[in-house]
């Protein structure tokens, strides 16, 4: 299995398990459980990737970091980028991150229009 695929599967597996545990324990709606879990994992991944940058350890692939943001971890990705000063100077990553933000904005607008709230 390719390293990116393995990292992606392990990362999202962790998010799913954490979200399940959060939703299982009480009155937390599954959507909130997912958002809490994906943001916690996203922040951890950005911090870990910054921590190991420059070492011989295997880095977190950018596709995984962007995938976490796309899956709902955008707030934590932004916090991680600012807090750890990570990926803020890499224009190719920032461009892809902006695309993720635009996709999410379109989805929010469509959901609001369809639900009659806009």
C-alpha positions as CSV (number, residue, x, y, z in Angstrom):
1,X,0.0,0.0,0.0
2,X,1.3,3.5,-0.9
3,X,2.4,5.7,2.0
4,X,-0.2,8.4,1.2
5,X,-3.0,5.8,1.1
6,X,-1.9,4.2,4.3
7,X,-1.6,7.6,6.1
8,X,-5.0,8.6,4.7
9,X,-6.7,5.5,5.9
10,X,-5.1,5.6,9.3
11,X,-5.9,9.3,9.8
12,X,-9.6,9.0,8.8
13,X,-9.9,5.8,10.7
14,X,-8.8,7.7,13.8
15,X,-11.4,10.5,13.0
16,X,-14.2,7.9,12.6
17,X,-13.3,6.1,15.9
18,X,-13.1,9.4,17.8
19,X,-16.4,10.7,16.3
20,X,-18.1,7.4,17.2
21,X,-16.8,7.5,20.8
22,X,-18.0,11.1,21.1
23,X,-21.5,10.4,19.7
24,X,-21.8,7.2,21.7
25,X,-21.2,8.8,25.1
26,X,-24.1,11.2,25.2
27,X,-26.5,13.6,23.6
28,X,-23.9,14.9,21.1
29,X,-25.3,15.0,17.6
30,X,-23.2,12.8,15.2
31,X,-22.4,15.8,13.0
32,X,-21.0,17.7,16.0
33,X,-19.1,14.6,17.0
34,X,-17.6,14.4,13.5
35,X,-16.6,18.0,13.5
36,X,-15.0,17.9,16.9
37,X,-13.1,14.7,16.0
38,X,-11.9,15.9,12.6
39,X,-10.8,19.2,14.0
40,X,-8.9,17.6,16.8
41,X,-7.1,15.2,14.5
42,X,-6.4,18.0,12.0
43,X,-4.8,20.2,14.6
44,X,-2.8,17.3,15.8
45,X,-1.6,16.4,12.3
46,X,-0.5,20.0,11.5
47,X,1.4,20.1,14.8
48,X,3.0,16.7,14.3
49,X,4.0,17.5,10.7
50,X,5.6,20.8,11.7
51,X,7.4,19.0,14.6
52,X,9.0,16.4,12.4
53,X,9.7,18.8,9.5
54,X,13.5,18.7,8.8
55,X,14.0,15.3,10.3
56,X,14.3,11.9,8.7
57,X,10.8,10.9,9.7
58,X,8.0,10.5,7.2
59,X,6.0,13.6,6.8
60,X,2.2,13.9,6.6
61,X,1.3,14.2,2.9
62,X,-0.2,17.4,1.9
63,X,-3.2,15.5,0.4
64,X,-4.0,14.2,3.9
65,X,-3.8,17.7,5.4
66,X,-6.0,19.1,2.7
67,X,-8.4,16.1,2.9
68,X,-8.8,16.7,6.7
69,X,-9.6,20.3,6.0
70,X,-12.1,19.3,3.3
71,X,-13.7,16.8,5.6
72,X,-14.6,19.6,8.1
73,X,-11.3,20.4,9.7
74,X,-10.8,23.8,8.1
75,X,-11.0,25.7,11.4
76,X,-8.3,23.6,13.0
77,X,-6.2,23.7,9.8
78,X,-6.3,27.5,9.9
79,X,-5.4,27.5,13.6
80,X,-2.6,25.0,13.0
81,X,-1.2,27.0,10.1
82,X,-1.1,30.1,12.2
83,X,-0.2,28.5,15.6
84,X,2.6,26.3,14.3
85,X,3.5,28.6,11.3
86,X,3.1,25.6,9.1
87,X,2.5,25.6,5.4
88,X,2.0,29.4,5.4
89,X,4.8,30.2,3.0
90,X,4.1,27.4,0.5
91,X,2.0,29.0,-2.2
92,X,1.1,25.8,-3.9
93,X,-0.4,24.5,-0.7
94,X,-2.2,27.8,0.1
95,X,-3.7,27.8,-3.4
96,X,-5.1,24.3,-2.9
97,X,-6.3,25.3,0.6
98,X,-8.2,28.3,-0.9
99,X,-9.9,25.9,-3.3
100,X,-11.0,23.8,-0.3
101,X,-12.4,26.9,1.4
102,X,-14.3,27.9,-1.8
103,X,-15.8,24.3,-2.2
104,X,-17.0,24.5,1.4
105,X,-18.5,28.0,0.9
106,X,-20.4,26.8,-2.1
107,X,-21.7,23.7,-0.2
108,X,-22.8,25.9,2.7
109,X,-24.7,28.3,0.4
110,X,-26.3,25.4,-1.5
111,X,-27.5,23.8,1.7
112,X,-28.9,27.1,3.0
113,X,-30.7,27.8,-0.3
114,X,-32.1,24.3,-0.5
115,X,-33.2,24.3,3.1
116,X,-34.9,27.7,2.6
117,X,-32.8,29.5,5.1
118,X,-31.3,31.9,2.6
